[in-house]
Amino acid sequence: MTIQIPTTFDRDDVPSMAFLKVLPAEQRGVFHSLMDALKAARDVVFRVGGRALDDAQVAQMACESADVLRRVLPELEFTRFILRDEDGALYSPHLVERHIRRLERAEARAERQRRLEEFQERQTAGEFAPDAGVKAMTSRANAAKGGRPRKGETAEAARERREREATAQREMRLLSPVSGGRNSETENQNQFPKTVLVSGVSVSKPVSGFPVDLEVEKDISNSDSNSTKPTETQTEKLALEISEGLISQTVARVLKIGRLPGGQAGFAKSICGRFLREGVPADILVEAVKQHAEKMALNGDTANRMGAFCKPIERFWADYQAGVSTNPTPEAPPLTDWESRALEDYAKAQKIQTEMLAANRDFTAMVRDWPGVAQANGLPSCAVQREAYLAWYRPQEQAA
């Protein structure tokens, strides 16, 4: 059954059902009776065919007294909970609004189905990849529209503006010929070619007060014009040819001295090859890695990626070229047994905490459960910090 939308209906002026609570009980009761009658009739307006029902017939359908309906209807119409159409038939604006939303949802479902079928046809034709989705077609359509409209611009105005801009771009005159250069009759020696290309310049009018005819510039001497010629040709620095054997040997030395994991071999080969081709000697490169690794060891740290050595290598090579002292850093004193054990357990505790966070992603729970986990793994219950572990393992006599 097709439901006709009343012409007096204003979608922006439908009162909220929450305001029904402020109406008197009699008005609320009549309103619900009228709504129940329309829902039972599966309609939104009290009309039979092309004929509107009068108030007495409406009261009969709603099981209400005609006098009560006649007394309550003016208030319901004033609050816009019940309205009349152009023929005077009563209707519910809320049921009309609900019917419109139902139509919009049905239209949206039909549009999605239509777009899905269109995408499947274009995908079968090979326009989209087999693993692509409908979003690929939507993104391409949005890109063709040129993005969102500007502020205060309607969609139609944005479309017209994009068409104008596209047309102007296609018809833009980029270059115009301007006569000039050597004159075969006067043999004027200037350095301009016979045809100069100027963007958007008229050839019939002078620009900024200067004549287009370059022959009037008689004061330009040959020496001045010849001085504009390049005196020497700049050439780019060519990269050195480095053998694969030297690169592989350097990478092995860097991985060993830098204490890098084996998974960094590919990155080390790329970085070392770049420095070697730029002229950095292999021994200088390895020495830079060695000194930076020793500095990190003094702080109890180790590099886990080759990229950590890029800047130190550059600084070391610059100092070496500038003659700055690049003597190796004094070796750190050897670790005692208790220091070695403290740092080993500290690294073990860090690894366990990282695994706990990766499993639960709850830092508070990890801190709460850590004492028991530490005891189960034979670790101290102190804070997982380098200084805390050193203080825990330090002999009492030395601490005193």
C-alpha positions as CSV (number, residue, x, y, z in Angstrom):
1,M,0.0,0.0,0.0
2,T,1.3,3.4,-1.0
3,I,1.2,6.1,1.7
4,Q,0.8,9.7,0.6
5,I,2.9,12.3,2.4
6,P,0.6,15.2,3.5
7,T,1.6,18.5,1.9
8,T,1.4,20.3,5.2
9,F,4.0,18.1,6.8
10,D,7.2,19.9,7.8
11,R,10.0,17.5,8.7
12,D,11.9,20.1,10.6
13,D,9.0,21.0,12.9
14,V,8.1,17.6,14.3
15,P,8.0,17.8,18.2
16,S,10.0,15.4,20.2
17,M,8.1,12.6,21.9
18,A,9.8,13.5,25.1
19,F,7.6,16.7,25.4
20,L,4.6,14.4,25.6
21,K,5.2,14.0,29.3
22,V,4.3,17.7,30.0
23,L,0.8,17.3,28.5
24,P,-2.2,16.5,30.8
25,A,-3.2,12.9,31.2
26,E,-6.3,13.3,29.1
27,Q,-4.4,14.7,26.2
28,R,-1.7,11.9,26.4
29,G,-4.5,9.3,26.5
30,V,-6.2,10.6,23.4
31,F,-2.9,11.0,21.6
32,H,-2.0,7.3,22.2
33,S,-5.5,6.2,21.2
34,L,-5.1,8.1,17.9
35,M,-1.6,6.6,17.3
36,D,-2.9,3.1,18.0
37,A,-5.7,3.5,15.6
38,L,-3.4,4.6,12.8
39,K,-0.9,1.8,13.5
40,A,-3.7,-0.7,13.4
41,A,-4.8,0.7,10.0
42,R,-1.2,0.7,8.8
43,D,-1.5,4.3,7.7
44,V,-0.4,7.7,8.8
45,V,-3.6,9.7,8.1
46,F,-7.3,9.2,8.9
47,R,-8.5,8.9,5.3
48,V,-10.4,6.2,3.4
49,G,-9.5,6.3,-0.3
50,G,-9.8,10.0,-1.3
51,R,-12.1,10.9,1.5
52,A,-11.0,12.4,4.9
53,L,-12.8,11.1,8.1
54,D,-14.6,13.6,10.2
55,D,-14.0,13.9,13.9
56,A,-16.8,11.6,14.9
57,Q,-15.5,8.8,12.7
58,V,-12.0,9.4,14.0
59,A,-13.3,9.1,17.6
60,Q,-15.1,5.9,16.6
61,M,-11.8,4.4,15.2
62,A,-9.8,5.6,18.3
63,C,-12.5,4.2,20.7
64,E,-12.9,7.7,22.2
65,S,-15.9,9.9,23.0
66,A,-16.6,12.5,20.4
67,D,-17.0,15.2,23.0
68,V,-13.6,14.3,24.5
69,L,-11.9,14.2,21.1
70,R,-13.5,17.6,20.2
71,R,-12.2,19.1,23.5
72,V,-8.7,17.7,23.3
73,L,-7.9,18.0,19.6
74,P,-7.2,21.8,19.6
75,E,-4.5,21.4,22.2
76,L,-2.9,18.5,20.3
77,E,-3.0,20.5,17.1
78,F,-1.5,23.5,18.8
79,T,1.4,21.4,20.2
80,R,1.8,19.7,16.7
81,F,1.4,16.2,18.1
82,I,-1.6,15.8,15.7
83,L,-2.0,17.8,12.5
84,R,-4.4,18.2,9.6
85,D,-3.6,17.9,5.9
86,E,-4.8,20.2,3.1
87,D,-8.3,18.5,3.2
88,G,-8.7,18.6,7.0
89,A,-7.8,14.9,7.6
90,L,-6.0,14.2,10.9
91,Y,-2.6,12.6,10.7
92,S,0.4,11.9,12.9
93,P,3.6,13.8,12.0
94,H,5.6,11.2,14.0
95,L,4.3,8.3,11.9
96,V,4.9,10.3,8.7
97,E,8.5,10.9,9.8
98,R,8.9,7.2,10.6
99,H,7.6,6.3,7.2
100,I,10.0,8.7,5.5
101,R,13.0,7.2,7.3
102,R,11.8,3.7,6.3
103,L,11.8,4.8,2.7
104,E,15.2,6.3,3.0
105,R,16.7,3.1,4.4
106,A,15.1,1.1,1.7
107,E,16.5,3.5,-0.9
108,A,20.0,3.3,0.7
109,R,19.8,-0.5,0.6
110,A,18.9,-0.5,-3.0
111,E,21.7,1.9,-3.8
112,R,24.2,-0.3,-2.0
113,Q,23.0,-3.3,-3.9
114,R,23.2,-1.4,-7.2
115,R,26.8,-0.2,-6.5
116,L,27.8,-3.8,-5.5
117,E,26.4,-5.2,-8.8
118,E,28.2,-2.4,-10.7
119,F,31.5,-3.1,-8.9
120,Q,31.2,-6.8,-9.5
121,E,30.7,-6.2,-13.2
122,R,33.7,-3.8,-13.4
123,Q,35.8,-6.2,-11.4
124,T,34.9,-9.1,-13.7
125,A,35.9,-6.9,-16.6
126,G,39.4,-6.5,-15.0
127,E,39.1,-2.9,-14.0
128,F,39.7,-3.7,-10.3
129,A,41.9,-6.3,-8.6
130,P,40.3,-9.6,-7.5
131,D,40.9,-8.8,-3.8
132,A,39.5,-5.2,-4.0
133,G,36.3,-4.0,-2.4
134,V,33.5,-1.6,-3.3
135,K,35.5,1.1,-1.5
136,A,38.0,1.1,-4.3
137,M,35.4,2.2,-6.8
138,T,34.1,4.8,-4.3
139,S,37.5,6.2,-3.7
140,R,38.1,6.5,-7.5
141,A,34.8,8.3,-7.9
142,N,35.6,10.7,-5.1
143,A,39.0,11.5,-6.5
144,A,37.4,12.3,-9.8
145,K,35.2,14.8,-8.1
146,G,38.2,16.7,-6.8
147,G,37.6,16.4,-3.0
148,R,35.3,18.2,-0.7
149,P,33.5,21.4,-1.5
150,R,35.0,24.6,-0.2
151,K,33.5,26.4,2.9
152,G,30.1,27.8,2.1
153,E,30.0,26.1,-1.3
154,T,27.2,23.8,-2.4
155,A,27.9,20.5,-4.2
156,E,26.6,21.9,-7.4
157,A,28.7,25.0,-7.2
158,A,31.8,22.9,-6.4
159,R,31.1,20.7,-9.4
160,E,30.8,23.7,-11.8
161,R,34.0,25.3,-10.3
162,R,36.0,22.1,-10.9
163,E,34.7,21.9,-14.5
164,R,35.8,25.6,-15.1
165,E,39.2,25.0,-13.5
166,A,39.7,21.8,-15.6
167,T,38.7,23.6,-18.8
168,A,41.0,26.6,-18.0
169,Q,43.9,24.2,-17.3
170,R,43.5,22.4,-20.6
171,E,43.3,25.7,-22.5
172,M,46.1,27.5,-20.6
173,R,48.7,29.1,-22.9
174,L,52.0,28.3,-21.3
175,L,54.5,29.6,-23.9
176,S,54.4,32.5,-26.4
177,P,57.3,33.2,-28.9
178,V,58.9,36.6,-28.7
179,S,61.1,37.7,-31.5
180,G,64.7,38.7,-30.5
181,G,68.3,37.5,-30.5
182,R,70.8,38.0,-33.3
183,N,69.8,40.3,-36.1
184,S,71.3,39.2,-39.3
185,E,71.5,42.7,-40.6
186,T,73.1,44.5,-37.7
187,E,75.0,41.4,-36.3
188,N,74.2,42.5,-32.7
189,Q,76.2,40.2,-30.4
190,N,73.8,39.4,-27.6
191,Q,73.4,36.1,-25.8
192,F,69.7,35.6,-26.3
193,P,68.5,32.9,-28.7
194,K,66.6,33.8,-31.8
195,T,63.3,32.8,-30.2
196,V,62.7,33.5,-26.5
197,L,59.8,31.7,-24.8
198,V,57.8,33.8,-22.3
199,S,54.8,32.7,-20.4
200,G,51.7,34.7,-21.2
201,V,53.5,37.7,-22.7
202,S,52.1,39.7,-25.6
203,V,54.6,40.1,-28.4
204,S,53.0,43.4,-29.6
205,K,53.5,45.4,-26.4
206,P,56.6,46.2,-24.3
207,V,56.8,44.7,-20.8
208,S,57.2,47.1,-17.8
209,G,58.3,49.9,-20.1
210,F,61.1,48.0,-21.8
211,P,60.9,47.4,-25.6
212,V,60.6,44.0,-26.9
213,D,63.1,44.7,-29.7
214,L,66.4,43.7,-28.1
215,E,68.4,45.5,-30.8
216,V,68.0,48.9,-29.0
217,E,70.3,47.7,-26.3
218,K,73.4,49.1,-27.9
219,D,75.3,49.6,-24.7
220,I,75.8,45.9,-24.0
221,S,79.5,45.2,-24.8
222,N,80.8,42.0,-26.1
223,S,83.0,41.6,-23.0
224,D,79.9,41.8,-20.7
225,S,77.9,39.4,-22.8
226,N,80.8,37.0,-23.0
227,S,81.3,37.1,-19.2
228,T,77.9,35.4,-18.8
229,K,79.3,32.2,-20.3
230,P,80.1,29.5,-17.8
231,T,83.9,29.3,-17.2
232,E,84.0,25.7,-16.1
233,T,81.8,22.7,-16.0
234,Q,80.8,21.3,-12.7
235,T,80.8,17.5,-12.5
236,E,79.2,15.4,-9.8
237,K,81.5,13.4,-7.5
238,L,81.6,9.8,-8.8
239,A,81.0,7.0,-6.4
240,L,83.9,4.6,-5.9
241,E,83.8,1.1,-7.2
242,I,83.9,-1.2,-4.1
243,S,84.2,-5.0,-4.4
244,E,81.6,-7.2,-2.8
245,G,84.3,-9.0,-0.9
246,L,85.4,-5.8,0.8
247,I,81.9,-4.9,1.7
248,S,81.2,-8.4,3.1
249,Q,84.4,-8.4,5.1
250,T,83.6,-4.9,6.6
251,V,80.0,-6.0,7.4
252,A,81.3,-9.1,9.3
253,R,83.7,-6.9,11.3
254,V,81.0,-4.3,12.1
255,L,78.5,-7.0,13.2
256,K,81.1,-8.5,15.6
257,I,82.5,-5.3,17.0
258,G,79.1,-3.6,17.3
259,R,77.5,-6.7,18.9
260,L,74.6,-6.5,16.4
261,P,72.1,-9.3,15.9
262,G,72.4,-11.4,12.8
263,G,69.1,-10.0,11.5
264,Q,70.9,-6.6,10.9
265,A,73.2,-8.1,8.3
266,G,71.2,-6.7,5.4
267,F,71.0,-3.2,6.8
268,A,74.7,-3.3,7.7
269,K,75.6,-4.3,4.1
270,S,73.6,-1.4,2.7
271,I,75.0,1.2,5.2
272,C,78.6,0.0,5.0
273,G,78.5,-0.1,1.2
274,R,77.2,3.4,1.1
275,F,80.0,4.8,3.3
276,L,82.7,2.8,1.5
277,R,81.5,4.1,-1.9
278,E,81.6,7.6,-0.5
279,G,85.3,7.2,0.3
280,V,85.3,6.2,4.0
281,P,88.1,3.6,4.5
282,A,87.0,0.3,6.0
283,D,89.4,0.7,9.0
284,I,88.0,4.1,9.8
285,L,84.4,2.8,9.5
286,V,85.1,-0.1,11.8
287,E,87.0,2.1,14.3
288,A,84.0,4.5,14.5
289,V,81.6,1.6,15.2
290,K,84.0,0.2,17.8
291,Q,84.3,3.5,19.7
292,H,80.6,4.2,19.7
293,A,79.9,0.6,20.9
294,E,82.4,1.1,23.8
295,K,80.7,4.4,24.8
296,M,77.3,2.6,24.9
297,A,78.8,-0.2,26.9
298,L,79.9,2.3,29.6
299,N,76.2,3.1,30.1
300,G,75.2,-0.6,30.1
301,D,73.6,-0.3,26.6
302,T,74.1,-2.1,23.4
303,A,72.9,-1.3,19.9
304,N,70.2,-3.5,18.4
305,R,70.1,-2.0,14.9
306,M,72.8,-0.8,12.4
307,G,71.1,2.6,12.0
308,A,72.4,3.6,15.5
309,F,75.9,3.8,14.0
310,C,75.2,6.1,11.0
311,K,75.6,9.4,12.8
312,P,78.6,8.3,14.8
313,I,80.4,7.1,11.6
314,E,79.7,10.5,9.9
315,R,81.0,12.5,12.9
316,F,84.1,10.2,13.2
317,W,84.9,10.6,9.4
318,A,84.4,14.4,9.6
319,D,86.7,14.6,12.6
320,Y,89.3,12.4,10.9
321,Q,89.3,14.6,7.7
322,A,89.5,17.8,9.8
323,G,92.5,16.4,11.7
324,V,90.7,16.2,15.0
325,S,92.0,13.5,17.4
326,T,90.1,10.3,17.0
327,N,92.0,8.2,19.5
328,P,90.0,5.3,20.8
329,T,88.0,5.8,23.9
330,P,89.8,4.3,27.0
331,E,88.6,0.9,27.6
332,A,86.1,0.5,30.5
333,P,87.4,-1.4,33.5
334,P,86.3,-5.1,33.4
335,L,83.1,-5.9,35.2
336,T,83.3,-7.8,38.4
337,D,81.4,-11.1,38.9
338,W,78.5,-9.5,40.8
339,E,78.2,-6.6,38.2
340,S,78.0,-9.2,35.4
341,R,75.4,-11.2,37.2
342,A,73.4,-8.0,38.0
343,L,73.4,-6.8,34.4
344,E,72.5,-10.3,33.1
345,D,69.5,-10.6,35.5
346,Y,68.5,-7.0,34.7
347,A,68.4,-7.9,30.9
348,K,66.4,-11.0,31.8
349,A,63.9,-9.1,33.8
350,Q,63.4,-6.5,31.0
351,K,62.7,-9.3,28.6
352,I,60.1,-11.0,30.9
353,Q,58.3,-7.6,31.5
354,T,58.2,-7.0,27.8
355,E,56.6,-10.3,27.2
356,M,54.1,-9.7,30.0
357,L,53.1,-6.4,28.5
358,A,52.8,-7.9,25.0
359,A,50.5,-10.6,26.3
360,N,48.2,-8.6,28.5
361,R,48.8,-4.9,27.6
362,D,48.1,-4.0,31.2
363,F,50.9,-2.1,32.9
364,T,49.1,-2.0,36.3
365,A,48.6,-5.7,36.4
366,M,52.2,-6.3,35.4
367,V,53.5,-4.2,38.3
368,R,51.1,-5.9,40.7
369,D,52.1,-9.4,39.6
370,W,55.8,-8.7,39.1
371,P,57.1,-9.7,42.7
372,G,55.6,-13.2,42.2
373,V,56.9,-13.5,38.7
374,A,60.3,-12.3,39.7
375,Q,60.5,-14.9,42.5
376,A,59.4,-17.7,40.2
377,N,62.2,-16.8,37.8
378,G,64.9,-16.4,40.4
379,L,65.1,-12.6,40.1
380,P,65.1,-9.9,42.9
381,S,61.8,-8.2,43.7
382,C,63.3,-4.7,43.4
383,A,62.4,-2.2,40.6
384,V,63.5,-3.2,37.2
385,Q,66.2,-0.5,36.9
386,R,69.9,-0.8,36.2
387,E,70.9,1.1,39.4
388,A,68.4,-0.9,41.5
389,Y,69.9,-4.2,40.3
390,L,73.4,-3.1,40.9
391,A,72.5,-1.9,44.4
392,W,70.8,-5.3,45.0
393,Y,73.8,-7.4,44.0
394,R,76.5,-5.1,45.3
395,P,78.4,-6.8,48.2
396,Q,77.5,-5.4,51.6
397,E,81.1,-4.7,52.5
398,Q,81.6,-2.5,49.4
399,A,78.2,-0.8,50.0
400,A,79.3,0.1,53.6
